[in-house]
Amino acid sequence: MSRAKKIPVKLTSLLSFIFFFSGFAALMYQVAWQRLLTVYYGVGSVSITLIVSVYMLGLGLGALSGGFLTERSKNKIILYFIVELLIGCFGLISLPFLDFLGRYTAGSSYLLSFFYMFLFLSIPTFLMGITLPLLTKIFNNITSNFLETVSFLYFINTIGAAVGAVFASYVIISFWGLDNAVFCAVAINFILALLILYARFFPVIQEKTLTFVRQEDNEAILGRVAYLLVVVTGFMAIGYEIVWFRVVEILVKSSPYAFSSVLFVYLSGIALGSFGMNSFLKKNKYLDKKSLFFFLQFLIGFIVIAIITGYYYLTKFTPLGIFTRTSFSNIIHPQLIFPSTISLGSFLRDVYLLFDVFLWPFLFVFIPTIIMGASFPLISSLALSQKDKEGKTIGTVYFFNITGNVLGGIFTGFLFLPYFGTEITLLVFSLIGVLFIFFVKRFAGIELHVNKRIAVVLALLIVSVLFFPKKGQLYEIMHISPEKFEKYLEEGRDGVIMTYKHNDEILNFINGLSHGGRPDYQNFHWVLEAVSYAPKAENILIIGYGTGSVTEAVLKIESVKAVTVVELNGELMTNLKKMSFFKEMLADKRINLIIDDGRRFLLRSDEKFDMVFMDPIRPMTAYSNNIYSLEFFNLVKQHLREDSIFMLYTHNNEVIIKTLISSMNHIKAYTRFMLTSKMPLLFHKEQREHFLEKLSTVEREAVSEKVSKETMYDNKDKDLEYFKKTLARYPVNHDWKPVAEYYIGSKFRKYNQPAIK
């Protein structure tokens, strides 16, 4: 092989390596920045949608501008070097910048929050968006094959992004925190910038030696019509992703690793589809590309219908339902704790629970995304009306694709899911995809007459209406349903609520996780202990409603004048109000119900409370660290008077206990919960007796039983040094170090010991 041929091979290998790790770093930033922004602007559905929309908007604008900039730049490799360097520079200052911005703007209205998020994310995402059209122009000047270039670059960048998403959450964040995930991405950017600068010295990359070879492709093109099509397909692609994430989230119990796991499978499918399209067309050179594109959209709709329908009936009527029941019955995903005595059955179960956070996305997501990925380079080539405007074309296609993504995210999250639910939304998306068959006049040498196309669409429509799961049925088979219980299901923008009721017994699930139940007298015990040490109990704050046991108990305190209940999930309250008991309780004039993130509420409020109660979410659930970090406990402290009481259910989690005592001055510790205050806790016997008098005989007996079984650390709890010594080996949760939430790292640390007994 001549030296002239070796140089392009070495150069394309180097550029491929650079673009892989460019995507890798970009997703590390996305996972870390998206998580950090929730600390200041909330974890509700509105906040999350705004964060994702701003991120994608920046990418789209960057791609559009990058396309035009690429065509006008005389020194593209230097431009690429500058872009990569600037991304790294912003990453380096992003944490202090966000800390400064958040300190003065946290808890703002959603409109202002959108502006502040855009202020933070617009620069780096704009720069990231430039890279695809820029590298496409550089790469295509070497390969002289636009479709092959887009197919390969989209593959290499997206597969890098998929690996980066998993590496960020499972490794860097879990072991070293969100801040170090950002710094790791910064280091990658700087190394890549140096490699890009090195690539400048390859003779073929220098602008004076570049010559463009036109594609030998006289096939009809779509031109600007392609931009409209990518808006539609981009809309449905992100809509599918949101619905798929909700379905998987129910099965893996809102795992903090669910987002990156779904993203890994989603992006891997996109990447493999993009890579495979070029190989497919090489073997089928005479295939009509326009018909192929429309057929792929039809195929996506058909496959989604088949997967969802198959999953529903196989789960409901066959032994395969054991996979759903096994995932749903386990709280932690991935499950890393193995029993000391292992039977074959338990071993297989534990192996399954170790990987089911990936297996469910593979079932629902992988095959459709392969086809989505194959569609991108295909539609890009059909949009190339000016053969020497590759950068502009790919930038514009990517921009309109992102535009569809943003619109799809907003409409799916705020309109389709709340009003139509998962099943109808998926069916509508699928049937829209099926309609693309009308544009396939000829495929693989077979003439598809209009009558045949109508017959296919009608057949699928009839089958879907008859057999596709109806509204709510998908989630009914996921939840383990007790016999003789009435079912109450509510789905909306904040998730899925399933509540079971039989007489006075209630079981409640929020996004697959058990949250509250009745009767639950341990909550009455919490209130009893808190009121026994609270010199004043007039203004109460409860973060997390559950099924209202704490609220019910607090309302029994004679002196209570106002109870502020902050609940993140609006659908929970809508579902519970279908039952007369909750409707009557929440009608109490002393209750002020606020649907919001507890942290966001405290950031916006200056009010101080006599007692604060918290048992909102498990510490190993996604976003839980926002209300279990040292910074959050310090925020709660600001809303306590000197003698106020803060009650926290600690879940026997040493990290949570260590974090709490690192913030609060005085504690009284019990087996499962803690009372804290700024001042020494003094016992008020009269208040305790008054509260007990308000309880029914059944409630009083149940609470007395809880008191007799509950261990209180007498004497030791008066001295924080006892706990500090006992918990010395455990870390503290910080906003940037979510140790308890991203628990995998802690399982491999020496401080992972059994809970305090």
C-alpha positions in Angstrom: 0.0 0.0 0.0 1.3 3.4 -0.9 2.0 6.1 1.6 -0.7 8.3 0.1 -3.3 5.6 0.9 -1.9 4.9 4.4 -2.3 8.5 5.5 -6.1 8.7 5.0 -6.5 5.4 6.8 -4.5 6.6 9.8 -6.2 10.0 9.7 -9.7 8.5 9.6 -8.8 6.2 12.5 -7.6 9.1 14.5 -10.7 11.2 13.8 -12.9 8.2 14.6 -11.1 7.8 17.9 -11.6 11.5 18.6 -15.3 11.5 17.7 -15.9 8.4 19.8 -14.6 10.1 22.9 -16.2 13.4 22.0 -19.6 11.6 22.3 -18.3 9.8 25.4 -17.5 13.1 27.2 -20.7 14.8 26.0 -22.9 12.2 27.7 -20.8 12.4 30.8 -21.5 16.1 30.9 -25.2 15.5 30.2 -25.7 12.9 33.0 -23.8 15.1 35.5 -25.1 18.5 34.5 -28.7 17.3 34.3 -28.4 15.8 37.7 -26.8 18.9 39.2 -29.4 21.3 37.7 -32.1 19.5 39.6 -30.4 20.4 42.9 -31.2 24.1 42.2 -34.3 23.9 40.0 -36.2 20.8 41.1 -36.9 17.2 40.1 -40.5 17.5 39.1 -41.6 16.7 35.6 -41.7 20.3 34.6 -38.1 20.9 35.8 -36.8 17.7 34.1 -38.5 18.5 30.8 -37.1 22.1 30.9 -33.6 20.8 31.5 -33.7 18.2 28.7 -35.4 20.7 26.3 -32.7 23.4 26.9 -30.0 20.8 26.5 -31.4 19.6 23.2 -32.2 23.1 22.0 -28.6 24.1 22.4 -27.4 21.0 20.4 -29.9 21.8 17.6 -28.9 25.5 17.3 -25.2 24.5 17.4 -25.8 22.0 14.6 -27.6 24.5 12.4 -25.0 27.2 13.0 -22.2 24.6 12.6 -23.5 23.6 9.2 -23.2 27.1 7.9 -20.0 27.9 9.7 -18.4 24.7 8.4 -19.0 25.6 4.7 -17.4 29.0 5.3 -14.4 28.0 7.3 -11.1 27.8 5.5 -9.3 25.9 8.3 -11.8 23.4 9.6 -9.4 21.4 11.7 -8.4 24.4 13.7 -12.0 25.3 14.1 -12.6 21.7 15.4 -9.7 22.2 17.8 -11.1 25.5 19.1 -14.6 24.0 19.6 -13.3 21.0 21.6 -11.0 23.2 23.6 -13.8 25.6 24.5 -16.1 22.7 25.6 -13.3 21.6 28.0 -12.8 25.2 29.2 -16.5 25.6 30.0 -16.6 22.2 31.7 -13.7 23.4 33.9 -15.6 26.4 35.1 -19.1 24.8 35.0 -19.2 23.7 38.6 -18.3 27.1 40.2 -20.5 28.9 37.6 -23.5 26.6 38.5 -22.8 27.0 42.2 -22.8 30.8 41.8 -25.8 30.8 39.6 -27.8 28.4 41.8 -27.0 30.3 45.0 -28.9 33.3 43.7 -31.5 31.7 41.5 -32.5 28.4 43.0 -36.2 27.9 43.5 -37.2 30.5 40.9 -40.4 30.3 38.9 -40.3 27.8 36.0 -40.1 30.7 33.4 -37.0 32.1 35.1 -35.6 28.7 35.7 -35.8 28.0 32.0 -33.8 31.2 31.4 -31.1 30.3 34.0 -30.8 26.8 32.6 -30.4 28.2 29.1 -27.8 30.6 30.4 -25.8 27.7 31.8 -26.3 25.1 29.1 -26.5 27.1 25.9 -22.7 27.6 25.4 -21.5 24.0 25.9 -24.4 22.4 24.0 -24.1 24.9 21.2 -20.4 24.0 20.8 -21.3 20.2 21.0 -23.8 20.7 18.2 -21.2 22.1 15.9 -19.0 19.0 16.0 -21.2 16.7 13.8 -21.5 18.9 10.7 -17.9 20.0 11.1 -16.4 16.5 11.3 -18.8 15.4 8.5 -17.2 18.0 6.2 -13.7 17.0 7.2 -14.3 13.3 7.0 -16.2 13.4 3.7 -13.3 15.3 2.1 -11.3 12.2 2.7 -13.9 9.4 1.9 -15.9 11.3 -0.7 -19.0 9.3 0.2 -21.6 11.3 2.1 -23.9 8.5 3.2 -21.0 6.4 4.3 -19.5 9.3 6.2 -22.8 10.2 8.0 -23.5 6.5 8.7 -20.1 5.9 10.3 -19.7 9.2 12.2 -23.2 9.1 13.6 -22.4 5.5 14.7 -19.0 6.2 16.3 -20.2 9.3 18.1 -23.4 7.8 19.4 -21.8 4.5 20.5 -19.3 6.7 22.4 -22.2 8.6 24.0 -23.9 5.3 25.0 -20.7 4.0 26.7 -20.2 7.5 28.3 -23.6 7.5 29.9 -23.1 4.1 31.6 -19.5 4.9 32.6 -20.6 8.2 34.1 -23.3 6.8 36.4 -22.1 3.3 37.1 -18.4 4.2 37.7 -17.4 7.8 38.1 -20.5 9.2 39.9 -20.9 6.0 42.0 -17.3 6.1 43.2 -16.2 9.7 42.9 -19.2 11.9 42.6 -20.9 14.2 40.1 -18.1 16.8 40.2 -15.4 14.3 39.2 -17.6 13.1 36.4 -17.4 16.6 35.0 -13.7 16.9 35.6 -13.2 13.5 33.8 -15.1 14.8 30.8 -12.9 18.0 30.9 -9.7 16.0 30.8 -11.1 14.0 27.8 -11.9 17.3 26.0 -8.4 18.7 26.5 -6.7 15.4 25.3 -9.0 15.4 22.3 -8.1 19.0 21.5 -4.4 18.1 21.5 -5.1 15.1 19.2 -7.1 17.3 16.8 -4.2 19.7 16.7 -1.9 16.8 15.9 -4.2 15.7 13.1 -3.5 19.1 11.5 0.0 17.8 10.5 -1.4 15.1 8.3 -0.8 16.3 4.8 -4.2 15.3 3.5 -6.0 17.3 6.2 -4.5 20.6 5.2 -6.9 22.8 3.4 -4.7 23.3 0.3 -4.5 19.6 -0.4 -8.2 18.9 0.1 -10.1 18.0 -3.1 -13.8 17.2 -3.1 -15.0 14.2 -5.1 -18.6 14.3 -6.0 -20.9 11.3 -5.2 -22.0 9.3 -8.2 -25.6 9.3 -7.1 -28.2 10.5 -9.6 -31.0 9.2 -7.5 -33.9 11.5 -6.9 -33.7 13.4 -3.6 -36.2 14.8 -1.1 -34.4 18.1 -0.5 -36.2 20.3 2.0 -39.1 17.8 2.4 -36.6 15.7 4.3 -36.5 18.4 7.0 -40.2 18.1 7.6 -39.9 14.3 7.8 -37.1 14.4 10.4 -39.3 16.8 12.5 -42.0 14.1 12.5 -39.7 11.1 13.1 -37.7 13.1 15.7 -41.0 13.9 17.5 -41.9 10.3 17.6 -38.4 9.1 18.5 -38.3 11.1 21.7 -41.9 10.4 22.4 -41.2 6.7 22.3 -38.1 7.2 24.5 -40.2 9.0 27.2 -42.8 6.3 27.2 -40.3 3.5 27.2 -38.5 5.1 30.2 -41.7 5.3 32.1 -42.5 1.6 31.5 -38.9 0.5 32.5 -39.0 2.8 35.5 -42.0 1.0 36.9 -40.3 -2.4 36.6 -36.9 -1.3 38.0 -38.4 0.9 40.8 -37.1 4.4 39.8 -33.5 3.2 40.0 -30.9 6.0 39.9 -29.2 3.8 37.2 -32.4 3.5 35.1 -31.8 6.7 33.1 -28.3 5.9 32.0 -29.2 2.2 31.3 -32.1 3.1 29.1 -30.0 5.7 27.4 -27.2 3.2 26.8 -29.6 0.8 25.1 -31.4 3.5 23.2 -28.1 5.1 21.9 -26.6 1.7 21.2 -29.5 0.8 19.0 -29.3 4.2 17.2 -25.5 3.7 16.6 -25.8 0.1 15.3 -28.6 1.1 13.0 -26.6 4.0 11.6 -23.6 1.8 11.0 -25.6 -1.0 9.4 -27.4 1.2 6.9 -24.2 1.9 4.9 -23.4 -1.8 4.7 -27.0 -2.6 3.8 -27.1 -0.2 0.9 -23.7 -1.4 -0.4 -25.3 -4.8 -0.8 -28.5 -3.4 -2.2 -27.3 -0.6 -4.5 -30.4 -0.4 -6.6 -32.9 -0.1 -3.8 -35.1 3.0 -3.8 -33.8 5.0 -0.9 -37.0 7.0 -0.5 -39.1 3.9 -0.3 -36.7 2.3 2.1 -36.9 5.3 4.4 -40.7 5.2 4.5 -40.7 1.4 4.9 -38.4 1.7 7.9 -40.8 4.1 9.6 -43.6 1.6 9.0 -41.4 -1.1 10.4 -40.8 0.8 13.6 -44.6 1.2 14.2 -45.3 -2.5 13.4 -42.5 -3.7 15.7 -43.6 -1.5 18.6 -47.2 -2.9 18.3 -45.8 -6.4 18.2 -43.5 -6.0 21.2 -46.0 -4.3 23.5 -48.9 -6.7 22.6 -46.6 -9.7 22.9 -45.3 -8.5 26.3 -48.8 -7.9 27.6 -50.2 -11.3 26.7 -47.1 -13.4 27.5 -46.9 -11.7 30.9 -50.5 -12.1 31.7 -51.2 -15.6 30.4 -47.9 -17.5 30.4 -45.1 -18.5 32.9 -43.0 -15.7 31.4 -44.8 -13.4 33.7 -42.3 -14.5 36.4 -39.8 -12.0 34.9 -42.1 -9.1 35.5 -43.1 -10.3 39.0 -39.4 -10.9 40.0 -38.4 -7.4 38.9 -41.4 -5.7 40.4 -41.1 -7.5 43.8 -37.5 -6.3 44.2 -36.8 -2.7 45.4 -33.2 -2.3 44.3 -32.0 -2.5 40.7 -29.3 -3.6 40.0 -29.3 -5.8 43.1 -25.7 -6.4 44.3 -26.4 -8.3 47.5 -26.0 -12.0 47.2 -27.1 -14.5 49.9 -24.5 -16.5 51.8 -26.3 -19.7 51.1 -27.1 -20.1 47.4 -29.5 -22.5 45.7 -29.6 -22.6 41.9 -33.0 -20.8 41.9 -31.8 -18.0 44.1 -28.5 -17.7 42.2 -30.4 -17.3 38.9 -32.8 -14.8 40.5 -29.9 -12.7 41.8 -28.1 -12.8 38.4 -31.3 -11.7 36.7 -31.8 -8.8 39.2 -28.2 -7.8 38.6 -28.9 -7.2 34.9 -32.7 -6.6 34.6 -32.1 -2.8 34.5 -30.6 -3.5 31.0 -32.7 -6.4 30.0 -36.0 -4.5 30.1 -34.7 -1.7 27.9 -33.3 -4.3 25.5 -36.8 -5.9 25.2 -38.7 -2.6 24.6 -36.2 -0.3 23.1 -33.3 -2.0 21.2 -34.9 -3.2 18.0 -37.0 -0.1 17.2 -34.0 2.1 17.9 -31.8 0.1 15.5 -34.3 1.1 12.7 -34.4 4.7 13.9 -30.6 4.8 13.7 -30.7 3.4 10.2 -33.1 6.2 9.2 -30.8 9.1 10.1 -28.0 8.7 7.5 -30.6 7.6 4.9 -32.7 10.8 5.3 -29.6 12.9 5.5 -28.4 11.6 2.1 -31.9 12.2 0.7 -31.7 15.8 1.9 -28.4 16.5 0.2 -29.5 18.6 -2.8 -26.2 20.4 -3.1 -23.4 17.9 -3.3 -20.7 20.2 -1.9 -22.8 21.3 1.1 -22.4 18.3 3.3 -21.8 20.2 6.5 -24.7 22.5 5.9 -27.0 19.6 5.1 -26.2 17.4 8.0 -26.3 20.4 10.4 -29.8 21.4 9.1 -31.1 17.8 9.3 -29.8 17.4 12.8 -31.4 20.8 13.8 -34.8 19.7 12.5 -34.4 16.3 14.2 -33.7 18.1 17.5 -36.7 20.4 16.9 -38.9 17.3 16.6 -37.2 15.9 19.7 -38.0 19.0 21.8 -41.6 19.2 20.6 -42.1 15.4 21.1 -40.8 15.6 24.6 -43.1 18.5 25.6 -46.2 17.1 23.9 -45.7 13.5 25.2 -44.8 14.5 28.7 -47.4 17.2 29.2 -50.3 16.2 26.9 -50.3 12.7 25.6 -49.4 10.8 28.8 -51.6 12.8 31.2 -54.6 12.7 28.9 -54.3 9.4 27.0 -51.9 7.3 29.1 -49.1 5.0 28.0 -51.0 2.4 26.0 -52.9 4.9 23.8 -49.9 7.1 23.3 -47.8 4.1 22.1 -50.6 2.9 19.9 -51.0 6.3 18.3 -47.3 6.7 17.7 -47.2 3.2 16.2 -50.1 3.7 13.9 -48.6 7.0 12.7 -45.5 5.0 11.8 -47.7 2.3 10.1 -49.2 5.1 7.9 -45.8 5.6 6.2 -46.5 2.5 4.2 -48.7 4.7 1.9 -45.5 6.3 0.6 -43.9 3.0 -0.3 -45.0 2.4 -3.9 -42.3 -0.2 -4.7 -40.0 -2.1 -2.4 -37.5 -4.9 -3.0 -38.7 -5.2 -6.6 -42.3 -5.7 -5.5 -45.0 -3.3 -6.6 -47.2 -2.2 -3.7 -50.5 -1.1 -5.2 -52.6 1.3 -3.1 -55.2 -1.4 -2.4 -52.4 -3.6 -0.8 -51.2 -0.7 1.3 -54.7 0.1 2.5 -55.3 -3.5 3.4 -52.1 -3.6 5.5 -53.0 -0.5 7.4 -56.6 -1.6 8.0 -55.4 -5.0 9.1 -53.0 -3.6 11.6 -55.5 -1.1 12.8 -58.2 -3.7 13.5 -55.7 -6.1 15.2 -54.3 -3.3 17.3 -57.8 -2.1 18.4 -58.7 -5.6 19.3 -55.6 -6.9 21.0 -53.4 -3.9 22.0 -53.6 -3.4 25.8 -56.2 -0.8 26.8 -55.5 2.2 29.0 -54.1 1.1 32.3 -53.8 -2.6 31.5 -50.0 -2.5 30.9 -49.4 -1.3 34.5 -52.0 -3.6 36.0 -50.1 -6.6 34.9 -46.8 -5.1 36.2 -48.1 -4.5 39.7 -48.6 -7.5 42.0 -52.3 -7.3 42.5 -53.7 -8.6 45.9 -57.1 -10.4 45.7 -60.4 -8.7 46.6 -58.8 -5.3 46.5 -60.3 -2.4 44.5 -57.9 -0.8 42.0 -57.3 2.9 41.6 -55.0 3.9 38.8 -53.9 7.4 37.8 -51.3 8.3 35.2 -50.1 11.8 34.4 -47.0 13.9 33.8 -45.5 12.9 37.2 -45.8 9.2 36.7 -48.1 6.2 37.5 -50.0 5.7 40.7 -51.6 2.4 41.6 -53.6 2.2 44.8 -55.3 -0.9 46.2 -58.2 -0.7 48.7 -60.0 -3.3 50.7 -62.2 -2.0 53.6 -59.7 0.1 55.6 -56.6 -1.5 54.2 -54.7 0.4 51.5 -51.6 -0.4 49.5 -50.0 2.4 47.5 -47.4 2.4 44.7 -45.8 5.4 43.1 -43.9 4.6 39.9 -43.7 1.0 41.0 -42.4 1.7 44.5 -44.4 1.1 47.6 -45.2 4.4 49.2 -47.3 4.3 52.3 -50.2 2.0 53.3 -53.0 1.9 55.8 -53.2 1.2 58.6 -49.7 2.3 59.4 -49.3 3.1 63.1 -45.5 3.6 63.0 -46.3 7.0 61.6 -48.5 7.7 64.7 -45.5 6.7 66.8 -43.2 9.2 65.0 -45.7 12.0 65.7 -46.0 10.9 69.3 -42.3 11.0 69.9 -41.9 14.3 68.0 -44.7 16.0 69.9 -43.2 14.7 73.2 -40.1 16.8 72.6 -41.7 19.8 70.8 -42.4 22.8 73.1 -44.7 24.2 70.4 -46.7 22.5 67.7 -48.7 25.1 65.8 -47.1 25.3 62.3 -46.1 21.9 60.8 -44.4 21.0 57.6 -44.7 17.5 56.1 -42.6 16.6 53.1 -44.1 13.6 51.3 -47.7 12.7 51.8 -47.6 9.0 51.2 -51.0 7.7 52.3 -51.5 10.5 54.8 -50.8 8.7 58.1 -48.4 11.4 59.4 -50.8 14.1 58.2 -53.7 12.3 60.0 -51.8 12.0 63.2 -50.6 15.6 63.1 -54.1 16.9 62.7 -54.9 15.2 66.1 -52.6 17.6 67.9 -54.8 20.1 69.6 -52.5 23.1 69.2 -51.9 22.6 65.4 -53.1 25.6 63.4 -51.5 25.0 60.0 -50.1 22.0 58.2 -48.2 22.5 55.0 -48.0 19.2 53.0 -45.5 19.3 50.1 -46.0 16.4 47.7 -44.0 16.0 44.5 -46.5 13.8 42.7 -49.8 15.5 41.7 -51.2 12.2 40.4 -50.9 10.7 43.8 -53.2 13.2 45.3 -55.6 13.0 42.4 -55.8 9.2 42.8 -56.2 9.3 46.6 -59.0 11.8 46.4 -61.1 9.2 44.6 -61.5 7.7 48.0 -63.8 9.5 50.5 -61.4 9.1 53.5 -58.6 11.1 51.8 -61.0 13.6 50.3 -62.3 14.4 53.7 -58.9 14.6 55.4 -57.5 16.9 52.7 -60.6 19.1 53.1 -59.4 20.1 56.5 -58.9 23.9 56.5 -55.6 23.7 58.3 -54.0 21.8 55.4 -52.2 23.7 52.7 -51.3 21.2 50.0 -48.5 22.2 47.7 -47.5 20.1 44.7 -43.8 20.7 44.3 -40.4 19.3 45.0 -39.7 19.6 48.8 -36.3 21.2 48.2 -37.6 23.7 45.7 -40.4 24.6 48.1 -37.9 25.4 50.9 -35.7 27.4 48.6 -38.7 29.6 47.7 -40.0 29.9 51.2 -38.9 32.0 54.2 -41.4 30.4 56.6 -40.2 28.7 59.9 -41.9 25.6 61.3 -42.4 24.1 64.7 -42.1 20.6 63.4 -40.9 19.1 60.1 -41.6 15.5 59.2 -39.9 13.6 56.4 -40.3 10.1 54.9 -40.7 10.9 51.2 -38.6 8.5 49.2 -36.0 5.7 49.6 -32.4 6.9 49.7 -31.5 4.6 46.7 -34.1 6.1 44.4 -33.4 8.5 41.5 -32.9 12.1 42.7 -33.3 11.1 46.3 -30.0 12.7 47.2 -31.5 16.2 46.7 -33.4 15.7 50.0 -30.8 13.6 51.8 -27.7 15.6 51.3 -25.9 17.7 54.0 -26.8 20.9 52.0 -30.5 19.9 52.1 -30.5 19.2 55.9 -28.8 22.6 56.4 -31.6 24.1 54.3 -34.2 22.5 56.6 -32.3 23.8 59.5 -32.9 27.4 58.2 -36.6 26.7 58.4 -36.5 25.6 62.1 -36.9 27.8 65.1 -34.4 27.3 67.9 -36.6 24.7 69.7 -38.2 23.2 66.6 -38.2 19.4 65.9 -37.1 17.7 62.7 -38.2 14.1 62.3 -36.5 12.0 59.6 -37.0 8.3 58.8 -33.5 7.1 58.2 -34.2 3.7 56.5 -31.4 2.2 58.7 -28.9 3.9 56.3 -25.7 4.8 57.9 -24.8 7.4 55.3 -28.1 9.2 55.9 -27.6 9.1 59.7 -24.0 10.3 59.4 -25.2 13.1 57.1 -28.0 14.2 59.4 -25.8 14.4 62.5 -23.2 16.3 60.5 -25.9 19.0 60.1 -28.0 19.0 63.3 -26.8 20.0 66.8 -28.9 17.7 69.0 -30.3 14.3 68.3 -32.6 11.6 69.8 -32.1 8.4 67.9 -34.4 5.5 67.5 -34.0 2.2 65.5 -35.5 3.6 62.3 -35.9 7.3 62.7 -34.3 10.3 64.4 -35.5 13.5 66.1 -33.2 16.5 65.8 -33.2 20.1 67.0 -30.9 23.1 67.3 -31.4 23.0 71.1 -31.2 20.0 73.6 -34.4 18.0 73.4 -36.5 18.2 76.6 -39.3 15.7 77.3 -42.9 17.2 77.7 -45.0 14.5 79.4 -48.2 16.5 79.3 -48.1 17.0 75.5 -47.5 13.3 75.0 -50.5 12.4 77.2 -52.7 14.9 75.4 -51.8 13.4 72.0 -52.5 9.8 73.2 -55.9 10.9 74.5 -56.8 12.0 71.0 -56.2 8.5 69.6 -58.8 5.8 69.4 -58.4 2.7 71.5 -57.1 0.7 68.5 -54.6 3.4 67.6 -53.4 3.8 71.2 -52.8 0.1 71.5 -51.0 -0.1 68.2 -48.8 2.9 69.1 -48.0 1.4 72.5 -46.9 -1.8 70.8 -44.6 0.2 68.5 -43.1 2.1 71.5 -42.4 -1.2 73.3 -40.6 -2.6 70.2 -38.8 0.6 69.2 -35.2 1.0 70.6 -34.2 4.4 71.7 -30.5 5.0 72.3 -30.8 6.2 75.9 -28.0 8.4 77.2 -25.9 7.7 74.1 -28.2 9.9 72.0 -27.3 12.9 74.2 -23.7 12.8 73.0 -23.1 13.2 69.3 -19.6 11.8 69.8 -21.1 8.3 70.2 -22.5 8.4 66.7 -19.6 10.2 65.3 -17.3 7.4 66.5 -19.7 4.6 65.4 -20.2 6.1 62.0 -16.7 7.4 61.4 -15.9 5.1 58.5 -19.0 6.2 56.6 -19.1 9.2 54.2 -21.5 12.1 54.2 -24.0 12.8 51.4 -23.3 16.0 49.6 -25.1 17.5 46.6 -22.1 16.7 44.4 -21.4 13.4 46.2 -24.7 11.4 46.1 -23.2 8.3 47.9 -26.5 6.8 49.1 -28.3 7.3 45.9 -25.6 6.0 43.6 -25.0 3.1 45.9 -22.8 0.8 43.7 -19.6 2.6 44.8 -20.5 2.1 48.5 -21.0 -1.7 48.0 -17.3 -1.9 47.1 -16.0 0.3 49.9 -14.6 -0.9 53.2 -17.3 1.1 55.1 -20.0 -1.1 53.7 -21.0 -2.8 57.0 -24.3 -4.0 58.5 -26.8 -1.4 59.7 -26.7 -0.2 63.3 -28.7 -2.6 65.5 
